[in-house]
Amino acid sequence: MDSSKKAILVTGASSGIGAAIAVRLVEDGHQVVGTHRGAPGKSAGGLELITLDVRSDDSARSCVEAFLQKAGRIDVLVNNAGYLQAGAVEEVTLEQAHAQFETNYFGVVRMVRAVLPAMRAQRGGLIATTSSLAGLVPLPFWGHYNASKFAIEGLMETLRHELRPLGISVAMVEPGAIKTPFYAQPQPVAMAAYSPWRERFFASMKGFEEKAPGPETVAEVFARVVASRRPALRNTVTREAKIFPFLRWLLPAGAFEGGLRSGFNLDKKSTAA
């Protein structure tokens, strides 16, 4: 295989950001296989999809074994599978919180562990993971999602140190708001105590989403990461993903917190009786 053309496994590739990443990498000439939780087959765009449930150790191992049988090596793992569990921390059940981490955090851990033996034997590879602005600047009513992405940030930074001597690169792509079905996922049973502020937050997020770029914007950054000989650890996407972490560093904590609350209309008093 041409050294510039790589064997790439993309998790969560049946729709949204994952599908856009896979399509872009195919366009760049790479050998790309995606994953989804359904039976093996092809996506609407013709991408080969193999079965993966990132919540299962056996499924992660079987997925990587199937990929290696097909490609003979694995140059890049793109960890993209994940979802948003929104709601106030008190509204989200412990079962829902566990499920969020099983997919968003432990799913990444399982896939990393599954590919590392092959990458170590090759003395090379890239682990590229979809993180989020929410892993740097947490948002209200996304508590467990924020926490899962903060955990990913710590995990990837740790891996970057551990794997560098083995010739394996580690990078993250950190999008802000992107126009995908991501925000429309099921929410927990709402508690009336949080309703005014939750509704304002979700209305604000809907406004951001309507103005947001499409998933191709994220795919473009992944393409650059894959092509880079020395990708940066953190690669931000969208204007707010670049500005908010800088403002959090620059401003006094109270000023930043007040600006964020104002931006989401969280300081307005409830009009309920």
FIVOZA-697278 format. One line per 10 residues: for each residue z, x, y of N, C-alpha, C. Coordinates in steps of 0.001 Angstrom, whole numbers. Layout:
Z X Y Z X Y Z X Y | ...
//
This chain:
0 845 -1203 0 0 0 0 880 1252 | -791 503 2233 -777 1156 3535 663 1194 4042 | 1136 2372 4473 2533 2514 4881 2897 1633 6063 | 1886 1216 6835 2163 338 7970 2243 -1126 7547 | 1825 -1419 6321 1866 -2775 5791 3006 -2871 4792 | 3885 -3819 5001 5147 -3842 4273 5310 -5092 3421 | 6123 -4939 2366 6488 -6060 1505 7744 -6693 2088 | 7633 -7961 2512 8690 -8595 3312 9112 -9916 2685 | 10426 -10101 2575 11005 -11356 2097 11686 -12034 3275 | 11311 -13293 3565 11858 -14048 4700 12605 -15262 4160
13914 -15331 4387 14659 -16495 3923 14574 -17622 4942 | 14686 -18859 4434 14610 -20023 5313 13270 -20137 6008 | 12182 -19975 5231 10849 -19849 5829 10009 -21114 5751 | 10594 -22238 5365 9772 -23441 5192 9492 -24168 6500 | 10269 -23883 7547 10066 -24581 8824 10695 -23775 9949 | 10492 -24225 11182 11158 -23660 12340 10916 -22183 12554 | 11973 -21482 12926 11864 -20061 13253 11409 -19262 12039 | 11947 -19554 10856 11571 -18803 9658 10095 -18905 9345 | 9535 -20110 9459 8104 -20284 9206 7279 -19509 10220 | 7698 -19540 11490 6969 -18807 12532 7021 -17303 12286
8181 -16792 11859 8301 -15365 11552 7345 -14989 10432 | 7356 -15779 9363 6509 -15467 8210 5032 -15481 8579 | 4610 -16493 9324 3203 -16595 9731 2801 -15381 10565 | 3658 -15002 11517 3329 -13860 12364 3231 -12562 11559 | 4123 -12367 10616 4091 -11144 9814 2875 -11109 8893 | 2461 -12259 8396 1211 -12325 7618 31 -11942 8505 | 14 -12473 9727 -1068 -12142 10663 -1126 -10645 10946 | 20 -9981 10890 69 -8535 11113 -356 -7736 9882 | -683 -8445 8801 -1207 -7768 7614 -187 -7430 6550 | 1045 -7904 6719 2078 -7595 5746 2004 -8532 4536
2586 -8093 3429 2726 -8932 2238 4026 -9700 2377 | 3935 -11003 2603 5107 -11797 2951 5306 -12920 1941 | 6542 -13064 1497 6957 -14196 667 8137 -14842 1365 | 8124 -16172 1428 9223 -16898 2041 10105 -17552 994 | 11230 -18059 1433 12113 -18790 524 12436 -20155 1101 | 12739 -21069 182 13300 -22369 548 14098 -22859 -648 | 14762 -23997 -492 15636 -24469 -1566 14903 -25321 -2583 | 13612 -25574 -2356 12829 -26364 -3294 12221 -25519 -4405 | 11341 -26153 -5172 10657 -25462 -6267 9658 -24461 -5705 | 9322 -23411 -6468 8313 -22452 -5998 7003 -23157 -5674
6309 -22664 -4675 5041 -23276 -4278 4519 -22627 -3019 | 3815 -23399 -2206 3275 -22897 -955 3651 -23839 182 | 3819 -23263 1354 4104 -24066 2538 2835 -24735 3018 | 2980 -25608 4032 1806 -26281 4591 803 -25273 5133 | 1286 -24109 5575 398 -23075 6100 -120 -22108 5046 | 222 -22344 3779 -286 -21498 2702 611 -20333 2331 | 1784 -20220 2945 2706 -19131 2621 3333 -19379 1257 | 3408 -18330 440 4079 -18452 -849 5575 -18591 -635 | 6171 -19595 -1283 7601 -19848 -1175 8246 -19776 -2551 | 9337 -19028 -2652 10098 -18985 -3893 11462 -19610 -3653
12099 -20021 -4733 13346 -20769 -4633 14524 -19858 -4298 | 15340 -20293 -3356 16559 -19572 -3024 17582 -20540 -2451 | 18793 -20476 -2995 19953 -21121 -2403 20912 -19997 -2052 | 21023 -19668 -770 21817 -18510 -369 23303 -18702 -639 | 23713 -19910 -1033 25114 -20156 -1363 25451 -19726 -2788 | 24455 -19279 -3526 24642 -18937 -4939 24342 -17465 -5194 | 25293 -16739 -5821 25060 -15346 -6193 23882 -15225 -7135 | 23836 -16098 -8154 22762 -16029 -9150 21403 -16296 -8513 | 21356 -17254 -7589 20089 -17576 -6935 19607 -16410 -6085 | 20523 -15755 -5375 20139 -14598 -4556 19569 -13490 -5429
20240 -13182 -6537 19747 -12127 -7430 18394 -12499 -8022 | 18260 -13740 -8485 16999 -14172 -9096 15849 -14130 -8105 | 16125 -14521 -6858 15103 -14504 -5816 14590 -13090 -5582 | 15489 -12137 -5440 15081 -10757 -5184 14370 -10175 -6397 | 14833 -10489 -7597 14148 -10018 -8804 12718 -10548 -8865 | 12537 -11835 -8528 11195 -12414 -8531 10313 -11734 -7491 | 10876 -11447 -6324 10097 -10768 -5285 9691 -9373 -5735 | 10619 -8630 -6332 10313 -7268 -6780 9278 -7264 -7899 | 9327 -8247 -8776 8312 -8344 -9821 6928 -8551 -9228 | 6876 -9288 -8136 5584 -9561 -7500 5102 -8394 -6656
5990 -7844 -5819 5580 -6849 -4829 5803 -5412 -5277 | 6718 -5209 -6204 6988 -3853 -6683 7995 -3091 -5848 | 8281 -3555 -4644 9239 -2938 -3748 9623 -3961 -2684 | 10661 -3676 -1917 11020 -4549 -800 11274 -3671 414 | 10404 -3775 1378 10521 -2968 2592 11376 -3632 3656 | 11320 -4966 3713 12040 -5685 4767 12643 -6962 4193 | 13922 -7176 4486 14556 -8473 4271 14798 -9091 5633 | 14252 -10280 5855 14540 -11044 7066 15508 -12157 6681 | 16755 -12027 7121 17773 -13056 6890 17647 -14112 7977 | 17075 -15253 7626 16900 -16296 8624 17533 -17620 8216
17820 -17813 6935 18374 -19093 6485 19695 -19377 7191 | 19833 -20587 7719 21063 -20964 8406 20916 -22335 9021 | 22034 -22877 9489 22000 -24184 10140 23151 -24282 11127 | 23130 -25327 11926 24135 -25562 12958 25069 -26678 12533 | 26355 -26371 12409 27391 -27400 12253 28069 -27552 13604 | 27704 -28589 14320 28273 -28824 15651 29471 -29752 15559 | 30133 -29932 16676 31301 -30796 16758 32515 -30017 17204 | 33485 -30710 17780 34745 -30074 18157 35424 -29521 16908 | 36186 -28461 17063 36840 -27833 15913 37692 -28842 15155 | 38382 -29733 15861 39224 -30732 15198 38390 -31779 14461
37163 -32003 14911 36303 -33010 14274 35692 -32518 12971 | 35474 -31238 12853 34786 -30672 11685 35795 -30473 10560 | 35501 -31005 9388 36414 -30850 8263 36393 -29409 7758 | 37438 -29033 7024 37465 -27699 6447 36328 -27503 5466 | 35952 -28561 4757 34821 -28455 3831 33536 -28147 4581 | 33345 -28802 5724 32157 -28531 6537 32189 -27123 7113 | 33367 -26665 7505 33497 -25305 8038 33198 -24277 6948 | 33725 -24488 5753 33431 -23591 4633 31925 -23561 4355 | 31299 -24739 4371 29861 -24815 4097 29063 -24029 5137 | 29503 -24098 6415 28816 -23337 7463 28839 -21851 7152
29978 -21338 6752 30093 -19906 6459 29405 -19530 5148 | 29407 -20420 4176 28731 -20120 2911 27249 -19861 3129 | 26647 -20593 4050 25225 -20384 4337 25015 -19287 5377 | 25638 -19450 6538 25306 -18564 7669 25840 -17153 7518 | 26998 -16985 6887 27579 -15648 6742 27477 -15133 5306 | 28099 -15819 4359 28087 -15300 2996 26689 -15320 2393 | 25827 -16229 2879 24437 -16207 2429 23750 -14908 2800 | 24028 -14413 4005 23493 -13117 4426 24073 -11994 3574 | 25394 -12049 3355 26033 -11018 2524 25397 -10973 1134 | 25178 -12146 536 24586 -12187 -806 23197 -11543 -820
22392 -11861 180 21036 -11322 194 21036 -9815 455 | 21921 -9352 1327 22020 -7911 1572 22409 -7185 292 | 23416 -7710 -400 23853 -7076 -1649 22744 -7098 -2701 | 21932 -8144 -2698 20872 -8262 -3692 19734 -7267 -3467 | 19439 -6940 -2195 18314 -6042 -1920 18708 -4578 -1847 | 19988 -4287 -1620 20371 -2895 -1392 20107 -1952 -2570 | 20311 -2359 -3825 19979 -1406 -4899 18534 -918 -4840 | 17593 -1830 -4587 16180 -1429 -4510 15933 -580 -3270 | 16513 -949 -2146 16295 -171 -919 16919 1217 -1033 | 18072 1315 -1665 18684 2632 -1854 17828 3514 -2746
17268 2924 -3801 16399 3684 -4704 15138 4155 -3992 | 14643 3347 -3058 13452 3713 -2278 13761 4717 -1168 | 15044 4829 -838 15483 5628 306 14883 5093 1606 | 14799 3784 1695 14269 3203 2921 14209 1691 2858 | 14111 1078 4039 14011 -369 4143 14561 -829 5474 | 14433 -2111 5717 14924 -2721 6949 15566 -4050 6609 | 16775 -4261 7110 17441 -5562 7039 17474 -6112 8454 | 16734 -7190 8692 16625 -7802 10020 17145 -9229 9928 | 18098 -9570 10775 18817 -10836 10654 18717 -11650 11930 | 18498 -12957 11769 18526 -13857 12910 19973 -14136 13274
20411 -13613 14418 21731 -13943 14945 21528 -15007 16018 | 22247 -14922 17110 22150 -15949 18143 22881 -15488 19387 | 22457 -16027 20533 23251 -15854 21746 24679 -16340 21511 | 24832 -17365 20654 26159 -17907 20352 27034 -16909 19607 | 26456 -15829 19083 27238 -14768 18477 27755 -13776 19495 | 27343 -13927 20743 27790 -13065 21839 28562 -13844 22899 | 28108 -15075 23166 28741 -15953 24154 28958 -17309 23482 | 30183 -17610 23040 30402 -18863 22303 30293 -20085 23208 | 29800 -21163 22617 29642 -22413 23341 30609 -23455 22807 | 31085 -24359 23664 31970 -25431 23188 31232 -26349 22223
31965 -26927 21301 31450 -27886 20330 30492 -27263 19312 | 30453 -25930 19289 29728 -25198 18245 30674 -24202 17554 | 31952 -24528 17487 32955 -23540 17104 32669 -22774 15835 | 32370 -23465 14742 32186 -22774 13468 30832 -22062 13410 | 29844 -22612 14085 28566 -21898 14196 28751 -20611 14995 | 29438 -20706 16151 29740 -19501 16926 30430 -18462 16053 | 31461 -18894 15338 32248 -17971 14520 31393 -17314 13444 | 30490 -18081 12841 29638 -17501 11795 28699 -16452 12383 | 28220 -16673 13593 27320 -15700 14215 28092 -14492 14757 | 29314 -14693 15255 30149 -13552 15608 30378 -12687 14374
30609 -13326 13232 30820 -12582 11984 29567 -11805 11603 | 28404 -12407 11782 27146 -11707 11495 26986 -10494 12396 | 27337 -10640 13666 27239 -9505 14593 28080 -8332 14094 | 29311 -8596 13671 30168 -7534 13168 29659 -6942 11871 | 29159 -7796 10989 28639 -7331 9709 27435 -6418 9895 | 26492 -6824 10745 25276 -6035 10922 25564 -4700 11602 | 26502 -4700 12557 26833 -3438 13210 27496 -2481 12213 | 28346 -3022 11347 28957 -2205 10299 27898 -1647 9353 | 27005 -2507 8900 25955 -2068 7975 25066 -998 8595 | 24826 -1110 9892 23963 -112 10553 24552 1296 10399
25871 1407 10514 26513 2706 10312 26455 3139 8845 | 26755 2200 7953 26850 2541 6530 25499 2896 5914 | 24440 2237 6372 23140 2381 5715 22233 3418 6365 | 22537 3829 7567 21688 4819 8234 21527 6100 7403 | 22607 6661 6797 22418 7881 6001 21531 7681 4774 | 21346 6423 4377 20519 6115 3203 19073 5809 3580 | 18746 5921 4880 17383 5671 5330 17057 4206 5528 | 18081 3341 5573 17881 1894 5710 18278 1465 7122 | 17366 770 7811 17609 319 9179 18199 -1086 9180 | 18952 -1377 10219 19571 -2696 10390 19341 -3148 11818
18907 -4399 11986 18638 -4937 13318 18932 -6432 13336 | 19189 -6946 14525 19367 -8381 14732 18424 -8856 15829 | 18008 -10109 15712 17284 -10789 16779 18170 -11933 17243 | 18422 -12001 18555 19405 -12927 19111 18744 -13903 20075 | 18283 -15056 19587 17649 -16029 20472 18664 -16854 21248 | 18235 -17325 22413 18927 -18405 23090 18317 -19715 22597 | 18188 -20693 23477 17633 -21994 23085 16164 -21854 22707 | 15804 -22425 21562 14435 -22423 21055 14075 -23857 20658 | 12859 -24271 20922 12440 -25639 20620 12130 -25757 19122 | 13099 -26201 18342 12941 -26422 16897 13781 -27638 16510
13670 -28119 15248 14527 -29227 14785 15979 -28801 14561 | 16299 -27552 14814 17623 -26982 14577 18746 -27832 15166 | 18546 -28356 16384 19604 -29066 17089 19799 -30498 16591 | 18898 -30984 15751 18946 -32382 15320 19671 -32557 13989 | 20394 -31546 13534 21043 -31629 12230 22267 -32541 12297 | 22695 -33075 11116 23807 -34040 11104 25082 -33470 11712 | 25827 -34331 12397 27071 -33938 13047 28237 -34647 12365 | 29472 -34162 12578 30632 -34795 11962 30967 -36121 12627 | 31913 -36829 12035 32390 -38069 12639 33065 -37739 13961 | 32659 -38416 15024 33153 -38102 16361 34535 -38704 16599
35390 -37943 17282 36693 -38426 17727 36586 -38817 19195 | 37131 -39987 19533 36999 -40509 20892 37611 -39575 21934 | 38647 -38833 21556 39331 -37959 22508 38399 -36925 23124 | 37361 -36512 22363 36448 -35466 22835 35136 -36017 23381 | 34923 -37331 23258 33599 -37897 23492 32990 -37600 24853 | 33691 -37773 25967 33012 -37551 27259 32456 -36138 27394 | 33252 -35156 26991 32845 -33758 27173 31808 -33335 26132 | 31974 -33856 24900 30989 -33556 23865 29627 -34098 24250 | 29599 -35325 24748 28325 -35953 25111 27649 -35212 26258 | 28440 -34742 27228 27854 -33969 28327 27283 -32652 27812
28018 -32010 26920 27523 -30749 26366 26211 -30960 25616 | 26170 -31950 24731 24949 -32194 23959 23785 -32596 24863 | 24069 -33356 25913 23007 -33726 26858 22468 -32488 27562 | 23357 -31573 27932 22911 -30328 28561 22069 -29506 27598 | 22519 -29413 26333 21764 -28642 25348 20391 -29252 25105 | 20312 -30585 25118 19016 -31236 24953 18078 -30866 26090 | 18624 -30785 27297 17810 -30374 28442 17312 -28957 28303 | 18187 -28053 27826 17758 -26669 27593 16671 -26603 26535 | 16863 -27390 25452 15893 -27363 24348 14522 -27839 24804 | 14492 -28888 25639 13213 -29433 26092 12418 -28419 26897
13111 -27506 27575 12439 -26492 28397 12273 -25169 27652 | 12765 -25112 26420 12812 -23841 25689 11444 -23458 25137 | 11227 -22166 24911 9992 -21728 24254 10022 -22087 22766 | 8873 -22002 22130 8774 -22304 20709 9217 -21141 19842 | 9301 -21368 18531 9774 -20336 17606 8873 -19105 17541 | 7629 -19239 18011 6725 -18084 18024 7272 -16954 18894 | 8084 -17322 19900 8698 -16314 20759 9641 -15423 19958 | 10395 -16031 19051 11300 -15270 18182 10488 -14436 17193 | 9430 -15032 16663 8590 -14323 15695 7982 -13065 16294 | 7615 -13122 17566 7049 -11959 18250 8044 -10807 18272
9310 -11101 18513 10325 -10050 18547 10548 -9488 17143 | 10582 -10342 16141 10702 -9848 14767 9534 -8940 14406 | 8344 -9296 14846 7177 -8465 14558 7341 -7072 15152 | 7881 -6999 16367 8112 -5696 16994 9193 -4906 16257 | 10228 -5596 15807 11295 -4932 15049 10744 -4351 13758 | 9942 -5127 13046 9364 -4668 11777 8449 -3472 11997 | 7720 -3462 13104 6775 -2376 13379 7453 -1117 13897 | 8694 -1239 14355 9371 -108 14972 9908 875 13931 | 9796 2156 14218 10380 3170 13333 11889 3221 13491 | 12386 2898 14692 13815 2908 14958 14185 1665 15767
14257 518 15118 14562 -714 15856 15969 -687 16429 | 16130 -1311 17590 17446 -1446 18199 18306 -2380 17359 | 19615 -2214 17460 20514 -3110 16728 20376 -4537 17224 | 20387 -4699 18544 20335 -6039 19134 19042 -6213 19918 | 18329 -7315 19631 17048 -7610 20268 17101 -9062 20743 | 17253 -9254 22049 17445 -10596 22587 16119 -11305 22830 | 16180 -12633 22750 15009 -13482 22991 15444 -14580 23959 | 14654 -14863 24932 14830 -15862 25982 15647 -15299 27133 | 15438 -15886 28276 16068 -15406 29516 17585 -15505 29448 | 18104 -16647 28940 19561 -16805 28929 20235 -15849 27953
19512 -15477 26882 20092 -14535 25930 20235 -13144 26541 | 19420 -12842 27527 19531 -11555 28214 20574 -11608 29332 | 20618 -12734 30048 21462 -12827 31241 22931 -13113 30909 | 23201 -14057 29986 24583 -14487 29756 25488 -13353 29277 | 25071 -12524 28308 25955 -11422 27916 26206 -10448 29069 | 25193 -10223 29901 25375 -9335 31055 26377 -9925 32033 | 26253 -11233 32312 27180 -11874 33239 28600 -11874 32671 | 28718 -12048 31371 30051 -12022 30761 30691 -10643 30934 | 29887 -9608 30858 30387 -8246 31072 30694 -7993 32546 | 29863 -8534 33437 29946 -8226 34857 31073 -8977 35569
31227 -10271 35259 32115 -11124 36041 33543 -11095 35502 | 34521 -11380 36363 35874 -11611 35861 35862 -12758 34847 | 36755 -12696 33881 36742 -13680 32800 36840 -15104 33322 | 37710 -15339 34294 37866 -16684 34826 36612 -17197 35514 | 35922 -16309 36220 34703 -16710 36916 33603 -17056 35920 | 33491 -16250 34870 32455 -16543 33873 32755 -17855 33157 | 34013 -18035 32758 34399 -19260 32065 34151 -20483 32944 | 34495 -20381 34219 34271 -21494 35129 32796 -21806 35299 | 31969 -20761 35367 30531 -20979 35494 29953 -21654 34269 | 30425 -21248 33088 29922 -21862 31856 30337 -23329 31792
31587 -23632 32114 32048 -25015 32075 31293 -25869 33092 | 31045 -25303 34252 30291 -26034 35268 28865 -26304 34804 | 28265 -25307 34158 26895 -25457 33696 26728 -26565 32673 | 27782 -26839 31904 27725 -27898 30890 28459 -29157 31340 | 28841 -29235 32619 29506 -30413 33181 30816 -30743 32469 | 31536 -29730 32037 32738 -29963 31253 33983 -30195 32100 | 33921 -29924 33389 35096 -30093 34239 35147 -31451 34924 | 34123 -32273 34719 34171 -33624 35269 35186 -34454 34502 | 35958 -35239 35222 36969 -36070 34554 36317 -37241 33839 | 36954 -37653 32765 36467 -38832 32045 36665 -40072 32891
35693 -40992 32788 35814 -42267 33510 36400 -43357 32629 | 36754 -42947 31387 37304 -43948 30453 38677 -44398 30942 | 39017 -45626 30638 40311 -46179 31048 41443 -45499 30301
//
